[in-house]
Amino acid sequence: MKVTTETYNLPTYWACALINGDYEGLTLDEEQDLNTFLKEENPGYCVEVSEESYFGRYNGLGCDMSTYTFITN
């Protein structure tokens, strides 16, 4: 079976929630944004987050961003 992955550029502060399911420390708005992303994209299982981050925008707000890799199948 071939493993298929997909990458997304997402807020760095989502890492704990996406990898460990730990939403502690996220504001209600941040949690809602994350849940909306998961519902709309259905990205699969997060297996990697880049070690380096950069300044970017998510939903129009500036924040540190990282590249996340998900297994999609």
C-alpha positions in Angstrom: 0.0 0.0 0.0 1.4 3.4 -1.0 1.2 6.1 1.7 -0.2 9.4 0.4 0.7 12.7 2.2 -0.4 16.2 1.8 1.2 19.4 3.3 -0.5 22.5 4.7 0.9 25.8 5.9 -0.9 26.4 9.2 -0.4 28.3 12.4 2.5 27.0 14.5 0.4 27.2 17.7 -1.9 24.4 16.3 0.9 21.8 16.6 0.0 20.4 20.0 -3.6 20.1 19.0 -2.9 18.5 15.7 -0.3 16.0 16.9 -1.4 15.2 20.4 -5.0 16.3 20.5 -4.1 18.8 23.2 -6.2 21.9 22.7 -5.1 23.5 26.1 -3.7 27.0 25.6 -5.8 27.7 22.5 -8.4 30.5 22.7 -11.9 29.8 21.8 -11.5 31.5 18.5 -8.3 29.6 17.7 -10.0 26.3 18.6 -12.9 27.2 16.3 -10.5 28.1 13.4 -8.8 24.7 13.9 -12.0 22.8 14.0 -13.3 24.6 10.9 -10.1 23.6 9.1 -10.4 20.0 10.2 -14.0 19.8 9.1 -13.5 21.5 5.7 -10.2 19.9 4.7 -10.4 16.5 6.5 -6.7 16.3 6.2 -6.1 13.0 7.8 -3.5 12.2 10.5 -0.8 14.8 11.2 2.6 13.1 11.2 5.1 16.0 11.0 5.6 19.7 11.6 8.5 21.6 10.2 11.1 22.7 12.8 11.3 26.1 11.2 8.5 28.6 11.2 7.9 31.8 9.4 5.7 34.8 9.7 2.6 34.6 7.6 -1.2 35.0 7.6 -4.0 32.6 8.4 -7.5 33.9 7.9 -6.1 37.4 7.5 -4.3 37.4 10.9 -0.5 37.5 11.1 1.1 34.7 13.1 3.9 32.2 13.0 3.3 29.5 10.5 4.7 26.0 10.0 4.4 23.3 7.4 2.4 20.3 8.5 2.4 16.9 6.8 -0.7 14.7 7.0 -1.2 11.1 5.9 -4.3 11.3 3.7 -5.2 7.7 3.1 
